[in-house]
Each structure stands twice: as structure tokens, then as C-alpha cells.
Amino acid sequence: MKIALEITPNLEPLFGTRDENLRLMEDSLGVRIDLRSDAVHVEGPEEGVTRVQRVFQDFEALRRQGVNPHNGELNGMLRLVVADPATTLRSLADSGKQRSAGVKRTVQPRSINQRKYVEAIEQNDMTFGVGPAGTGKTYLAVAMAVAAMNAKKVSRIVLVRPAVEAGEKLGFLPGSLQEKVDPYLRPLYDALYDLLEPDKVDKMLEKNVIEVAPLAFMRGRTLNDAFIIMDEAQNTTIEQMKMFLTRMGNNSKAVITGDITQIDLPNPRKSGLLDAINVLEGVEGIRFCHFEDTDVVRHALVQRIVRAYESMKPQQQELPLGIGDGIEVRTQTRDARTAPTSLHPAKPQ
């Protein structure tokens, strides 16, 4: 099947940077797209050609409505469209508007796993987002919290994070209690300021509508009518995780995010997130969403970095054998040091 699509004004953003969006549709739908001076020619199986035509029609309709997604967002939307025949650009844009009510920018999942994550947060009282850096776990959770508060579904947002340094000991920090914990909670602040006007965020923080607190101060609390987010959950101990998960009160929703490949605890095996994945899998009302390196939405280099570290894992697992050999050598050296000192008499003064 072959059709010619009209070239309408301001159609270029749909092509993407270096025509990456057109290549995405070609590879995923099995079609061939040729740009001509008079029209866009699409050739291939009927189903694929029809879906490409619908993408062009939806993009034009959205443009007329004043919806102009930037390139990264549009590429993510197209990935969802080509992966699911029932998904359209219009339906994604409409759902994005609902989630972005009162927010500075449209919050739109850019991958299938991100979409499952957002839907899981909407449908479950407790959701775990587990995956590598840059997959939008924290950002999407904060966006969903802001949307829930704007829709009057909750009355406050509670942001929690364990105060654990990433391999560095920073010592005691000056200032008030809030000033001491702020550096650890900066990523949560960044997401808030990106989604809401700074003045609005400051007022909400001042009135405790948005509360940012270290995990250590959660003991004994009951959080009612709240959207609770715990970030960097891989750095909680088993006891801390159990304590946090039992803080939920009536009409509350909790999202726990973490990356099990970046555990900064002295004993990584005692991570509360690892334990929770094993203990709570299958519990009704709790949903686990796992992200992959293909879900990374930061700089393209971040995705390649994550893949490089993942490929090194088998080699790192073999390290203990070498370490054991090293320990035997050090033992011999220590014995040599404890030999009688008479073998090396002191020099005469």
C-alpha cells in the first residue's frame, strides 16, 4: 500500500532531530517514508501505513489545539504509539493534560515502563519504582504527587530520603536542622521547582503543605491524607524500610523509588529495598515497576554508561577469588614482620 500525505505548515517537528522520529516509525511499523517537495510518501503494509497516517493526522490536530511537544517528549510519545496499536498521540496528550493540571509543564511518560509506572501509581496505594539512574522514577512520582494534590485527592505531600552520603563522609553540616538535611533532599526540590513556580513551592514548604524530611524522623508518625514519596530507597536498612512502610494512614498513597545498583550502605546485602522486593512481591495493593536502561530519559550518554556498567557485572562477581588469594599473601607478610628482631641487630650509636 502506498499513500501521499500532505505537507502542512510547521510539520517539521514531527520528523525529529535528523529524522529520528521517521526512522522510528519505519523500523517499528515496517514502512518506508520518503520526503518529497510536494508530499510525504508512505509505502508498506496496510496496517503500518494506516498508523503512520493517523500519527500525522493527530500531530496536525494537536498543533491546531496549541499543543506543541518538544522533541524529546514527542519521541517518547511516538515510542508508545508504535508499541501499542490502541495508543494514539491524541490519547497520550489528553492523559498528559489531566496529570499536568496546575503544573508548569506537561508530564508525559516516554517509555512503556514509564507508562506502566504512572498507571500503577494511579491504581495502587503503594508503588515501588526500581531501576537505573535517569529513568524518571523520582520525577514522575513527584509529578503524580503534585497532580494528586491539585486535584484535591490528598492534602499534603511528604518527601522522604535517607541521609546517606554517596561514598564520602561530609561530617557535620552547619545551620538549622532543615539546613542540615537539605543537601540530601536536593533532587526532590529540583523536581518540585521544575514542575511548579518557585514562589508557589516556597509557600507550600513554609505552610508544610509540602514536607521534606529525613527518614530518621519518620518513627512513630501516622501520615493521613498524604502522598508520600521515599527516594533513594536502596540506602535504607531493612528496619528503616519496615518502619517507613508502616507509616501510611487513611487516604494515603506511597511511592518508593531506588536503584539497587547504587547502594551506599556499608553492607549492601542489608538494603531495605532488596529485602522489600523479596518480602512484598505479590502482596495485594502493592505494585513493583522495574525499569531498564532503555527507559533512561537523560542525556543519551547516560544510557550507554548504564549499559557499560551492567556488562561489567559478571567480571565483578569473580573478584572475591582474587581477593582471597591476596589475603593469603598478606598473612605471610605479617608473619615475616613478627619474626625475632635479633636477626636485625641495632646499629651501634
Secondary structure, DSSP 8 states (H G I E B T S, - for coil): -EEEEE--TT-HHHH-GGGHHHHHHHHHHT-EEEE-SSEEEEES-HHHHHHHHHHHHHHHHHHHTT----HHHHHHHHHHHHH-TT--HHHHHHHHHHHTTT-SS-----SHHHHHHHHHHHH-SEEEEE--TTSSHHHHHHHHHHHHHHTTS-SEEEEEE----SS-------S-HHHHHGGGGHHHHHHHHHHS-HHHHHHHHHTTSEEEEEGGG-TT--B-SEEEEE--GGGSBHHHHHHHHTTB-TT-EEEEEE-TT---SSSGGGBHHHHHHHHHTT-TTEEEEE--GGG--S-HHHHHHHHHHHHTHHHHHTHHHHHHHHHHHHHHHHHHHTS-GGGS-----
